[in-house]
């Protein structure tokens, strides 16, 4: 059998904005820290969300703007921001 097969790489992402946690250089995972290991340092600090009243639509707009700023192509940036709805912070219980 010839042909290439794409491998899916599992990446742990922030459960608020979707940023890959390995890219968060300010994040310091510490057992005694009040910071939740599921969130990046941009979203969660000192045991609380940085912007607690942010809506999902506002988060999507913020992430889309940041992705554009760092040069992510528009179609990919939009796909990534659509995934935000499925993250832990935004799930309605």
Beta strands, then each sheet from edge to edge (+ up, - down):
strand 1: 44-45
strand 2: 48-49
sheet 1: 1+ 2-
end
